[in-house]
Amino acid sequence: MAEAVRTVWLRGKNGRIKNDLSLPYGNDDSEGLAEQIRQDFNAGKDLLVNVMKFMGQEMISSYESFDRVNGDDLDYHW
């Protein structure tokens, strides 16, 4: 079975692309969070991801997903 893709590309508030993050891994909680992120992304939802930085290491700590309204990329259903 192929290893799941873990690389994440994010666009920050400043518009810059961040491409050096991975989906969470290492324990059951992290793997569960990664699977939820994958499922929502694959379902076409928009994601708002929280990234924490500690001692020079960054990780995705949580996220929220939003359904798109009428397929518009900028109009979110809150």
Kinemage of the C-alpha trace (Angstrom):
@kinemage 1
@onewidth
@group {chain A} dominant
@subgroup {mainchain}
@vectorlist {calphas} color= white
{ca met a 1} P 0.000 0.000 0.000
{ca ala a 2} L 1.388 3.408 -0.949
{ca glu a 3} L 2.325 5.913 1.755
{ca ala a 4} L -0.196 8.750 2.023
{ca val a 5} L 0.996 12.152 0.854
{ca arg a 6} L 1.906 14.312 3.855
{ca thr a 7} L 3.137 17.538 2.217
{ca val a 8} L 0.901 20.571 2.718
{ca trp a 9} L 0.942 23.820 0.733
{ca leu a 10} L -0.666 26.792 2.451
{ca arg a 11} L -1.266 30.408 1.491
{ca gly a 12} L -0.587 32.778 4.379
{ca lys a 13} L -2.311 36.054 5.220
{ca asn a 14} L 0.399 37.868 3.274
{ca gly a 15} L -0.374 35.789 0.155
{ca arg a 16} L 2.889 33.869 0.240
{ca ile a 17} L 2.902 30.125 -0.311
{ca lys a 18} L 4.273 27.949 2.485
{ca asn a 19} L 5.244 24.522 1.211
{ca asp a 20} L 7.430 23.089 3.956
{ca leu a 21} L 4.748 21.743 6.290
{ca ser a 22} L 3.538 18.202 6.740
{ca leu a 23} L 0.233 16.797 7.827
{ca pro a 24} L 0.305 15.831 11.516
{ca tyr a 25} L 1.709 12.385 12.301
{ca gly a 26} L 3.313 10.412 15.098
{ca asn a 27} L 0.388 9.381 17.304
{ca asp a 28} L -3.260 8.410 16.981
{ca asp a 29} L -4.569 11.953 17.594
{ca ser a 30} L -2.244 13.426 14.966
{ca glu a 31} L -3.038 10.717 12.432
{ca gly a 32} L -6.763 11.278 13.054
{ca leu a 33} L -6.393 15.023 12.480
{ca ala a 34} L -4.464 14.379 9.264
{ca glu a 35} L -7.175 12.021 8.019
{ca gln a 36} L -9.919 14.583 8.770
{ca ile a 37} L -7.975 17.251 6.869
{ca arg a 38} L -7.532 14.886 3.884
{ca gln a 39} L -11.230 13.997 3.832
{ca asp a 40} L -12.432 17.594 3.964
{ca phe a 41} L -9.902 18.695 1.341
{ca asn a 42} L -10.914 15.830 -0.966
{ca ala a 43} L -14.577 16.784 -0.436
{ca gly a 44} L -13.795 20.216 -1.920
{ca lys a 45} L -14.111 22.183 1.301
{ca asp a 46} L -12.076 25.286 2.068
{ca leu a 47} L -9.784 24.847 5.051
{ca leu a 48} L -8.523 27.332 7.623
{ca val a 49} L -5.431 25.757 9.213
{ca asn a 50} L -3.786 26.791 12.484
{ca val a 51} L -0.001 26.377 12.557
{ca met a 52} L 1.981 26.477 15.795
{ca lys a 53} L 5.705 27.156 15.979
{ca phe a 54} L 7.755 25.950 18.943
{ca met a 55} L 11.534 25.779 19.200
{ca gly a 56} L 11.920 26.316 15.467
{ca gln a 57} L 9.480 23.532 14.518
{ca glu a 58} L 6.115 24.206 12.890
{ca met a 59} L 3.108 21.911 12.948
{ca ile a 60} L -0.572 21.986 12.081
{ca ser a 61} L -2.396 22.007 15.399
{ca ser a 62} L -6.035 22.333 14.307
{ca tyr a 63} L -8.238 23.420 11.425
{ca glu a 64} L -11.751 24.433 10.423
{ca ser a 65} L -13.513 23.544 7.196
{ca phe a 66} L -16.079 25.566 5.286
{ca asp a 67} L -18.487 24.578 2.549
{ca arg a 68} L -18.307 26.710 -0.563
{ca val a 69} L -21.468 28.570 -1.504
{ca asn a 70} L -22.414 28.371 -5.193
{ca gly a 71} L -18.879 27.257 -6.041
{ca asp a 72} L -17.497 30.738 -5.327
{ca asp a 73} L -13.950 30.640 -3.970
{ca leu a 74} L -14.392 33.786 -1.875
{ca asp a 75} L -17.887 33.394 -0.447
{ca tyr a 76} L -17.922 31.173 2.634
{ca his a 77} L -20.838 29.673 4.520
{ca trp a 78} L -20.048 30.358 8.188
